[in-house]
Amino acid sequence: MKPVGEMTPLDELRVFRESSLPICVVKAPPGSGKTQLLVNDVPNWVKQESPVLVTALTNEQVDQICKRLSERNLGLQIVRFTSSGYQLRKPPPNGVHICRNKNEFPAHYDVMVATVSKLALSNAPRTFQVMFVDEAWQIAFKELLPLTRYAHRIVMIGDAGQIPPVRTVPHLRWDTAPFRPGEAMPVPAERLPELRGSTKTVKLKECRRLPYDSVELVQKFYPELPISAVALPGERFLNVANSTGSDPLDQAFMSLSEASTALITIPTDAGLGLNTDTRLATTIAHAAERLLRQTARINDGHEKDPRRGGRPLEPRDIGISATHRAMNATIRAALPQELLASGLEVDTPERWQGRERPVMLIAHPLSGIEHPGAFDLETGRLCVMSSRHETALLIFSRDHVPSTLGSLMPSATQSPGLPDDIGKGHHIHQEFWKFHSDRDRVFALSE
Amino acid sequence: MSDSGIDDVADRLRAWSAGRPLRRWNTRCVDIAEDPFVVALVRVGGEGRPAAIAYGKASSTPSVCSTPDSREPRAVAEMVETFGSALLTEFPAEEDLNSWPQLLLPDRSHLDLLHQMAFAYSFAKWPLADMGRLNTVGRLFNALFLQWQNPIQNTVLLASDALQSLYIFPASLARHGHLAFLLEWLVDHGNRVARRQAATRAEQRSVSTSLDGAFENQEIGDRLKRYEQSQRTHAPTATALKRVLEKEVLDRWQLARAAHQSIRLDDRPPNYGLRTLRSFSQRSWSRLWVLPRQKELSGERVYWRGTETDMSAVSAAEEMMTIELATQLRQEALAHGDVDIALSLVRRGKAVQGTVIASHSDAESLTVEYDNTDEIDFRQGTTYRPFGTAELQVKLVGADPSVRVAWFTVEKGTASFEIGEDIILIEYNPDFFVMNKIRNMSQQSTTALGQLLRAPLSRSGEAAAAGDE
């Protein structure tokens, strides 16, 4: 419950709207309704005469924003500005005009929605009073600069704990630059004293997606952002009807009626150091198949009497994620094709960002890595993978990870003035594993 | 360890088994000039400036200059100015499409010292009464250092890097930076044991900009003390110091020239992708040096890039995007010129290898049964170019991993494939996207947000006109 007198995020955005500040940063944990906040606030700006620009990284995110703005049924005229080659999967929602070049723009519109890339490559049809950026922590600061031609003010909404933008080239030269081109778009606004005075920060604190005890786990990724769960204790769980506890996997399934996460290990043997761990891939595929076969049922909190068991688990309720594309391809190959055809999805954490499933099965990012480096210890991927589920999360790993982390002495190789991300990542990884071992939620599969 | 790391270990083990360095790729992927300008540097102790410099064309006798005590700023500045004048002649403010200037340094430590000299002189106001020429030389050092960071360039070449690009050496990676060690491996001393012994002997001597510690104590330490005690006036000591330093720096220069000769003698055909990259390299060099220098000479206000970092948001972003693009272009250009490189991309999932099982010129479609040994995660919409072609582009429409078949449509050019034809499709990322983005970013922004993010911060200072700093 919100304490009396405390402002809601929408109230805080109203304060920003009425101010003259040019930058607003909205920091939010996973599943806290970031896009919904955007969709709720955009119409408030439309009332102020000039149109609003909304952008995000991918076409899927942009299509989703169009759909949700349309669903609010406020009669907004929305332009979906897209490239000539992009094929929409569905007909555009009501009130959304597809425009592939500037000549197709209607005389009047309220909101223009486009990907960051489309806007960066095009020439501005006009200037907007404000630009909303959804999932702003996924986008590198350098991508923002071509967009500054479009708007006087910006609202950047996102999740600071997720995967930082990909940097494909050495970035040492810019580590000491005031504006580091490869860092997440909102970071300079928070870090630079010159911009802090021009920035309003809004924090979302309630997590709607995750079960109660998963919020405690995910909180470890957000030491500076207190998160509270909307779900009540014991409200959401997975009930595996035919479990007998006969083997560790079955025991892990059974534990999901009491807790929402379980860590399942397989012995560490040959195969360490490869991007594709066939044995782990087969174990994950087998677990997904068995969950469905054992008629697992989901209680998503809507059932008044939780003991009645909820609804049956279906393939489309399950998502699987591993960090490497080749590993995902191996998992897909190990799964019965009918499960994939029925909606079970396997993809990288990058592709899972902003999405959710009732049940997630993930390959631990450090599994198989004997000597973790800076890239491996970065926690964004694990954070994304651990925060997509609404009911249950099964984490699969080789069993060497706690000893690997225990014997590791990470070196602080960052440039002067930069935070010790490697040390922080090492600590969070250890805490993540300890969370499960302290609660007897580690289940060791034998051969 | 990543898959590419495992490949590298396996390659080095193969070289070990062969008892000699093995050729990397079928083509020569190093664009080395016929007669580059070779520079070697030596410093004493922890000084950030050189004590001796050897420089000159690979085909001629080098010039050598030195100072007995590199702690004396004026003497070092005068020496650097003399060397810099020769370097400025070699790297004029002119564009020549037929030939290009190339700087050849022995190893990475020389590049680092060049960068330190850029720090010292680009914007300095002392120790010379007239710093104009030395500032220009400092900015040329900085431009060379920045150009080296661009993976597409051929303006600055490190001899040790060039040899590693051409050969797989049977040694740990930590030893690969030692130029004399690499060169001895390439000499036919006989079997592995003999080559290894020769390389290990060569490795005992320092070839970086720093002198060997024991050698420096013995040959420099006491003399330098005596020279200092004489208020830097004792000529015989100065001569003795210069003799030691000049011999050391000449040794390093000769090593770089030996590497140049070794590379020129390589009988592999040059990778034809290098020709494509050469024009990009020239464009980059023009942006960093030729155009700003031309402007400066005509009295215009010039933006010189910073020696430490890019203080302006736009220049930092522009540079990062340029280097990202260059990395991609280099990989693609070289892969189309060498089937071995193309196959390495197949192993990394960046290319598709297979057989054409259907091709319809009317429908402009292509079906490939692929045989990548690792599972490949296809992304719909990815563009590919068939190996060795620049005019044809195909786009992935879909794939069925259960039967290992992928479908493509022709996006650009005319397809003429035969059923049963072996094919390698290499991922292609069009460069005009990035170029447009950079152009749009560089435009003046009239919005409040644009002006806020483009305004120079209080720490900024690099962007001043020449002479302001």
Interface residues (C-beta under 8 A of the other chain):
Chain A: P22 I23 G85 S117 A120 L121 S122 N123 T127 M131 F141 K142 L144 L145 P146 T148 R149 Y150 A151 H152 R153 I154 T168 V169 P170 H171 R173 W174 D175 T176 A177 P178 F179 R180 P181 G182 P188 L192 E194 L195 S198 G273 L274 N275 T276 R325 A326 N328 A329 T330 R332 A333 Q337 E370 H371
Chain B: M1 S2 D3 I6 Q149 P151 E308 T309 D310 M311 S312 A313 V314 A316 A317 E319 M320 M321 I323 E324 T327 G349 D374 E375 I376 D377 G381 P401 S402 F433 N436 K437 N440 M441 Q443 S445 T446 T447 A448 L449 G450 L452 L453 R454 L457 S458 R459 S460
